[in-house]
Amino acid sequence: MNVMFKHQSLNREFELSMEAQTTRNVTGKLQTVNWQIMKEQWPHLKDIPFPSTGGKKKIY
């Protein structure tokens, strides 16, 4: 479905109208990744404090 929306600057001096297409599921069947486990496979990622996915299996 097509939707119309506007972007406006905080001071309201600039406004841009746009049209975009929507979809019910933008991620398809994409599954979450537990980066706490995966980062052990790549040394350059070992010190990054990735957030927890909270046990979710699917990305919404």
C-alpha positions in Angstrom: 0.0 0.0 0.0 1.2 3.5 -0.7 1.3 6.1 2.0 1.9 9.9 2.0 3.7 11.6 4.9 5.5 14.9 5.6 8.9 15.6 7.3 9.1 19.0 8.9 12.0 20.8 10.6 11.6 21.6 14.3 11.3 25.3 13.6 8.8 24.5 10.8 10.8 26.4 8.2 11.3 23.3 6.1 8.7 20.7 5.0 9.1 17.8 2.6 6.2 15.6 1.4 7.0 12.0 0.6 5.3 8.9 -0.7 6.4 5.4 0.3 5.3 1.8 0.0 4.4 -0.2 3.1 4.6 -3.9 3.8 3.2 -6.1 6.5 6.6 -7.8 7.3 9.8 -6.0 6.3 12.1 -8.7 7.9 10.6 -11.8 6.2 11.7 -14.9 8.2 14.8 -13.2 9.6 15.9 -14.6 12.9 17.6 -12.8 15.8 21.3 -13.4 16.4 22.8 -13.9 19.8 25.8 -11.6 19.5 27.0 -12.5 23.0 27.9 -16.0 21.5 28.7 -15.0 18.0 31.2 -12.3 19.0 33.5 -15.0 20.4 34.2 -16.1 16.8 35.5 -12.7 15.8 38.3 -11.1 17.9 37.5 -7.6 16.7 34.0 -7.8 18.3 35.0 -9.3 21.7 34.9 -6.0 23.6 31.6 -4.7 22.2 28.7 -4.7 24.7 26.0 -6.0 22.4 22.5 -5.7 23.9 20.5 -8.8 24.8 17.7 -9.9 22.5 15.6 -10.9 25.5 15.0 -14.4 24.1 13.1 -13.3 21.1 13.6 -15.6 18.1 12.0 -13.5 15.4 12.7 -9.9 14.3 9.6 -7.7 14.1 
